[in-house]
Amino acid sequence: MKQRETSVETNIINITMVASVTTAFCMVILTFALVASIVWSVNTVDGLRSTYHPDKISSIVDQISDTVNVLHSTTHMLQSNQVEFDPVIEFQNFAETLKLLVDALEEIPIVVGEAAAWRNMSTSSLTHLRDIVLKW
């Protein structure tokens, strides 16, 4: 019977030790999680404080106020200008504008060619300047 009591005591000691190690491991993990959450909270609060500083908030409100005033004045201007809308005239204006754009597109290769010529000329001149400096 004595050996059985020793075996039970040994089992209880082993179970207690495993429980203690498990508790210690969980406490370490909880400590790391707590430290990480505190660091994250401090960084978040600092970011919010710098982002939403009272001066910045007042500047944002001023900009919103200016934008609303511009929208109101534009709306008032559009409402006061009662011009008859003629789709044929508007389409004609659109066609003329489109023709101007097409004419401008035809000149793009010339502009690109001139830009390439200037780039090649500047590259060549810098190469010659480098050679002169190296030979000097």
N, C-alpha and C positions, 0 to 999 in steps of 0.2 A: 504494500500500500504506500510505503514511503517513496518508492521509485515513481509511482503514479503521481503523487503530489508534486514531486520535483519536475516531472514532465509537464504537468499542468502549469506550474509556476514558470517554467522555461517558455512555454507557449504564450503565456500572458505577457512575459517580458518581451518576447519577440514581436507580438502584436502591438504592444505599447511602443516599441522602438520604431516599427514601420509606420504607425500612426504619427509619431513625433516627426519622423523624416518627411512624411507626406505633408504634414502641417507646415513644417519649415519651408519646404519647396513651394507650397502654395503662397506662403507669406512673402517669399522672395519675388515670385511672379506678380503678386498684388502690389508690392512696393515698386517694382519697375513700371507697372501699368499706371500707378498713381503719379510717379515722377514724370512719365511721358505725357499724361493728361494735363499735369500742371504746366509743363513746358509748352504744350500746344495751346493751352488757354492763355498763357502770358503772351505768346506770339500773336495769337488772334486778336486779343484785346489791344495790343500795341499797334497792330496793323489797322484795326478799326479806328483807333484814336488818331493815327496819323492820316488815314484816309478821310475821315469825317471830322476834321478839325473845324472849329467854329468859323474861322476865316474862309476855309474852302466851302463850307456850307453856305455862307452868306454870298460868296462869289457865284456859286451855282444858282442860288435863288435869284440873284441879280440878272444872270444870263437868261434864266427862264422867263423872268419878267420882261426883259428886252425882247425876247423871242415872241412872247404873247402880244406885246405892243405892235411888233412888226406884222404879225398875222392879222391883228385887228385892223390896222391901217390898210393892209393889202385887201382884206375883205371889204372894207368900206369903199376903197377906191374901185374895186371891181363892181360893187353894187351901184355906185353912182354913175358908172360909165355904161349907159344903156344904149349900146350899138346893136343895130340889126345884124343878126348872124345869117350870112349867105354862104351855104356850103360850096357853091360853085366858085365864088371868089376865094374862099379859103383853100379849096383844092388847087386853084390856079397859083396862089401864093406858095403852096407846098410844092407844086411842080417846078416853079421858078427856083426855089431854094434847093430842091433836089438837083436841078441842072447845074447850079453853081457848085454844089458839092462834087458832082461827077467831073466837072471841069477842073476842080482843085485836085481830084484824085489822079487825073492825067498828068499833072505836074509833079507828083510825088517821086517818080523815078529820076527826074532831073535833080530834085533837091537831094535825094539819096546819093546820086552820083557826085554832086558837088561836095557833100559831106565826106564821102569816101576819098575824094581827091584831097581835101583839106587834111584828113587824117593821115593819108599816105605822105603828104608833104611835111607835116609836122613830125612824123616818125622818121622820115629821111633826114630832116634838118637836125633832129636830136641825135641821130646816129652819127652824122658828120661832126656835130659838136663834141660828142663823146670821143670820136677818133682824134680830133684836134687836141682835146685835153689830155688824152693818153699819150700822144706823141710829144706833147710839150714837156 
